[in-house]
Amino acid sequence: MSLAIQAEGLVKRYGDTVALNGVDLAVPAGKVVGVLGPNGAGKTTTVRILATLLRPDAGHATVAGYDVVAEPVRVRGLIGLTGQYASVDEDLSGTENLVLIGKLLGHSGKAAKTRAIALLDRFGLAEAAGRAAKTYSGGMRRRLDLAASLVGRPQVLYLDEPTTGLDPHARREVWSVVRGLVADGTTVLLTTQYLDEADQLADSVTVIDHGRVVAEGRTDELKRRVGGQTLQVRTASLEDFASVSRILATLTGVEPIADPEIGLLTVPAPDPAVLSALVRKLDEHGITADELALRLPSLDEVFLALTGKPSEEVPA
C-alpha cells in the first residue's frame, strides 16, 4: 500500500501545553482519511505540521515521500489546503481569483487563464465566472475555494472543515466535488465537525483526543468495536406491541427497550441472523411491522464513547 502521508510520533508543545503527544497517521494514496476530535484535540496542529506551517518538536512526517521539515518546498509543491473559511478575494470575479493564484504559482498568463476556465467549468461555476465572488452563494464560494486549492494540481489536499456553515444542499454539492477529486486520484485529509460527513466521505477515520490517537479504522469497524448491532422494530398496530416484545425477548434472551408511545422496540442483536428469524416469527403470528432495522451505532455514538464528549462539542 502506497502512503501519501505518513506521520510517526508527532509532538508539539506550546509552553506547558502539549498539543500533540505522539500522533501517528497513515493516509493511503488516493483515499480520504477523516481526522476527528473534540476542541483542543490536536487536529489543526496536525494539519499545520503536515502543511509545513509548523515544525514539530519531535517525530517525523512525510508527504509523498518528502520530509515536511527537511524538504518543505517540495512538500508545498504537492499539496493544496482549503481552510474553514473561504480565502478568495470577494471583489474579484471567479476567473480573476483563479488566474491570480495561477500567476502567483508561476504560471504564464495564458496558462493561468486556461487552468481557471477548466476549473470553473469542472466545479459548475462557468456561468458565474465573470461575477464578483461576493455575489456567490455560500456553496458557490466554497466550490471556488476548492477550485483555488487545485490550481497547482496538488497530489494531496487538506480540507479543514470544508462545509462548516453551509446549508444541507451546499454541503452535498461539496461532497460531490470531493468524491470527484478522489475518483481522479487526489488524496484527501479531511477534518470535520460533522460526523455524517466522515461517514459519507472517509475511507477511514482517525480519532484524536488530548493530542493522542485514540482510535482508527473504517467507520464500520469503529462502530463494531464500540458496540454491537441493535435490532429496531416498529409495530404497525400497538395491539401487537406486547406480542412482538415477547418474541424479541425469546429470540435474543434480552428484554427489549420499549417505547410504546411510538410502538418502537429496541434490542441488542449480536447475531445478524436474528433479523430473518424475527421475520419468520412475525409471519407465523400474522403480525405486520412498519419498520425493521438492524443497525450499528452511529458515528456520533462512537465519538462519544471514544472521547467522552458528544459531537456537538466539536468546534468549527
N, C-alpha and C positions, 0 to 999 in steps of 0.2 A: 504494500500500500504506500503510495507516494504522499508525503505530507507537505502541504503548502505552508503550514505554520507549525512550529514546534517550540514549546517553551518548557524549561525544566528549572524548578526551584526558584522561581522569581520572587525576590524580596524587595520591598520598597518601604522606607520609613520616612515619616515626617516628624522629626523630633522624637518624642516619646511614643508617637502613634505609629503602629505597624499597619500599613495599608495592605501590603501583600506579605504573606508569611509562608513562602514555599509553593507557589502556584505552578502546577504542571498543566499544559494544554497541548492537544494534538488535533490539528484540523486537516483532514484528508483533502487533497486537491479535487476541485470540482464539487465540493459538498458545502452544505450550510451547517454550521455549528452555532447553537444558541448559547449565550452566556447569561445566566440568570443569577440574581442575588438581591438581598434587601439593601436598603440605604447604607452606604459605607462599606459594602462587602468587598469592594476592590475591582469591580467590573471596569469602570472607566480608567482606573490606573493601569490595568492590564492592557487595555486597548491603546492607551497613550504610549506605553512602552513598546508595544508591537508596531506602532506607527512612528517610532523613533522620536517622539516628542518628549519622552522621559527616559532617563538612564536608570536601570535597576541598580539597587545596592548590592545585590547578589543574584546569582542564577544566570541563565543563558537562554537566548531566544533567537530563532532564525525564521526568515520568511523566504520561501523558495530557495532555501539553502544558504542565504546570506545572513550574516550576523547583524542584528539590529544595532549593536553598539560599534562594532569594528567596521561595518560596511553600510552606514546609514544612507548614503547617497544611492547605492544600489537598491536598497530596500524601497526608498521613496519612489524610485522609478517603476516599481512593480505594484504599488498599492494605490487604492482610492479610499477616501474617507468621507462619509456622509454623517454629519453630526445631527443632534436632535433638532436644531433649528436651521431653516433654510439659509444658506450662505450667499445666495445670489444677490446681485445688485438690483433692487426693485425699480430703479429709474431706467435701467437698460432693458431692451427687448430680450426675448428668449435667445434670438440669434446672436445679439451683441454680447450677452453674457458668455455664451459658449465660445465665441470667436476670441473674446478677451482671454479666456482661460487657455485656449489653444496657443495663442501668441506668447503668453507667459511661460508655456511649456516649451517654447522654441519652435513652434510650427510656423511655416510661412503663412501669409495672409490667405492665400488661395487654399492651402491645405486645411487651415483652421476653419474656413468657411465651409468647405466640403464636409469636414467632420461634423460641424454644427448642424448642417442640414440633415445629414444622415441620422444623427442622434435625435433631433427634434421629430423627425418622421417616425423613428422607432418608438418613441415614447408618446406618440399620439398628440404632439404639440405643433405639428406643421402649420395648422390653420392659425395658431396664435403666435407664430414665430416672430412676427413684426410688432407685436404688442408689448408694452412695458410689463415687466414681471409683476408690478404692483396691481395689475388688473386681473391676475390669475387667481383662480380658486386655490384653497389650501392643497387639494390633491394635485393640481397642476404645478404649483410651486414645488411640491415635494418631488414630482417627476422631473422637473427641471433641475432640481438639486442633485438628483440621482444621475441625470444625464451629464451634469457638470463633473461629477466624480469619475465619469467614464471617458472623458475627452482623451486622457492619456492611455487608454486601453489597458487598465490595470488587470493583472492576473488575480489579485486578491483585493476584495472590497470589504472595508469595515463599515458596518451600518450600526450607528449608535442610536437606538430607539427611533427608528425611521418613521414611525407612524404616530408618534405622540401628538395628541391634539387634533388628529384627523377624524372625520366622521366615518361611520362604517363603510360607506361606499368608496370613499377616498382610500381607506385602508386596504380594501380589496384590490383597488387599482395598483397600489404599491406592491402588494403581494404578487400580483400577476407579473409586474415588471421584474421583481426579484427572481421569480421562477424562470422567467425567460433568460435572465443573465446566467443563472446556474445551468440551464439547458445548453447555453453556449460555451460552458466550461469555466465560468468565473467561480472562484472560491469565495465564500461569504462567511464572515464572522459577525454574528448578529447579537447585539444586546437589546433587550426589550423588557418593558414593564408589563406587556400583555402576554399572559401565558398561553392564550389561544393562538397568538401569533407564532410562538415557538412550536406549538402543536402543528400549525399549518405549514411552516416553512422549514423547520430544522430537521436535518437527518439525525442529529444527536444533540444532546444538551449537556452543558457543564454548569453545575450549581456551585456558586462561590458564597461563602459566609465567613465573616471575620477574617478575610484575607486568605482563606484556605479553600481548596476544592473539597466539597462535602459529598458530591455525587456526580457521576457522569454516565452517559449511555443514551440509547434511544429512549424517546419518551415512553413508549410502551414498556420498555424494560424497567424504567424507574417506577412506573405505575405498579407493575407487578411486585417490585421489590418493597414498596411502601405498604401495599395492601392488596389482598386478593380481589377477585371479581365479586360483584354483587348482582343478584337477580331481583329485578323490579317487576311487579305485576300490578296492573290497574284493572280492576274488575268492571265489566260492563254494567253489572247490577249490584247494588250494595247488599242485596239479599244473598248473594253468593260470597260475600266477603269472608264470613266465618269459615265456610267450607274450604275456600282457597287457602286461608291461613293454616288450617289443619293439614291440607295436602302438602304445603311447603314445609311445615314442621316435620312431617313424616319423611319427606324426601331428603331433607338436609340434616335432620337431627337438631335443628336450631329453631327457636321460636322467632318468627319474623317480626320486624319492626312494623307496626301498623299505624296507618293514618286513615281512619275510617271516614273522615270528612270528604276526602277526595278518592277514597277507595284504593289507596296505594299500599302495597305490601313490599317490604324490602328484606332480603335475607342474604347472608354470605353464601357464595357459590364457588368454592374452590375447584369443583369438577364441572367443566362446561357441559357435560352430558346431562346435567340436571335440567337444562332447558328443554331438551327433547323429551325427557321423562315427564316433565310438568305438562307439556303439550298433550301427551298421551293421556295423562290423568284427567286433565280438564275435558278432553274429548269424551272419556269414559263417563264422566259425571254430567255431560251436557252443559258445561259452563263456558261462557264466552268471555274473553278478556279483551279490553280495549287496547291494552299495551302490555307487551312482554319485552323486556330488555335485559341483556347480560352486559354489564359494563365494568370497565376498570375504573379505579379512582381518577378523578380529574387531575390535570396538571396543577391546578390550584391546591388541591388536597395534598399532592406530593410535595409541593413547595412548602406548605405549612408544616408538614411532618418533618421535612429536612432542616428547615431554618427556624421553626417556631414562630414564624411571622406570616400573616396572610399576604397574598399577592398585592392587596390594596396598599400595603406599606412600601411597595417597590416604587421609588420615585421616578419622575421623568428625568 
